[in-house]
Amino acid sequence: MVDQNKIKEAVKLLLQGIGENVNREGLVDTPERIARMYAEIFGGMDQDASEHLGRVFTVENNEMVLEKDIVFYSMCEHHMLPFFGKAHIAYIPNGKVVGLSKLARTVEVYARRLQIQEKMTGQIADAIMKYLEPQGVMVMVEAEHMCMTMRGVKKPGSQTVSIATRGVFRDNSRLQEQFFGMLGRR
């Protein structure tokens, strides 16, 4: 649970630490604004993917389902700077599917946590395997990390790509190629 009072105090200390006057007109309400913002952007800390993946529908067709270009925003645990991009999720049903918006909501659950991209990618794949029990899942996340673009190496536009494969996707190059083909990448 996000403790907004602790965040407000921490922001005041941070502002003082960088030499700012916390009573300056432009900064008086900043601790409150940041506390509300953090409650929103870290809202995934109090959520479980089962909230979104628990309602399924029976299907006879067990062909690949792909939801692509799911935009997300997250925060890197190393520098507490944003990383953002797109997630692509494919799964092979095993007699049941979930509403397409639920895949995007699952991405949000894990994106709204302080973490690293590689872990988020695996968490999304693991949640889908656990709650949908498909034959397999493949998740690809492409993101730009502000810790690489606005500080450090300063390489704007660089993309980090992470992939997680589970079930039948793990060792099946044909299914992986189909996934990339559906994304328009071969």
Stockholm file with secondary structure:
# STOCKHOLM 1.0

chainA/1-186         MVDQNKIKEAVKLLLQGIGENVNREGLVDTPERIARMYAEIFGGMDQDASEHLGRVFTVENNEMVLEKDIVFYSMCEHHMLPFFGKAHIAYIPNGKVVGLSKLARTVEVYARRLQIQEKMTGQIADAIMKYLEPQGVMVMVEAEHMCMTMRGVKKPGSQTVSIATRGVFRDNSRLQEQFFGMLGRR
#=GR chainA/1-186 SS CCCHHHHHHHHHHHHHHTTCCTTSTTTTTHHHHHHHHHHHHTGGGGCCTHHHHSCEEECSCCCCEEEEEEEEEEEETTTCCEEEEEEEEEEECSSEEECHHHHHHHHHHHHSSEECHHHHHHHHHHHHHHHHCCSEEEEEEEEEEHHHHTSTTCCTTCCEEEEEEEETTTTCHHHHHHHHHHTTCC
#=GC SS_cons         CCCHHHHHHHHHHHHHHTTCCTTSTTTTTHHHHHHHHHHHHTGGGGCCTHHHHSCEEECSCCCCEEEEEEEEEEEETTTCCEEEEEEEEEEECSSEEECHHHHHHHHHHHHSSEECHHHHHHHHHHHHHHHHCCSEEEEEEEEEEHHHHTSTTCCTTCCEEEEEEEETTTTCHHHHHHHHHHTTCC
//
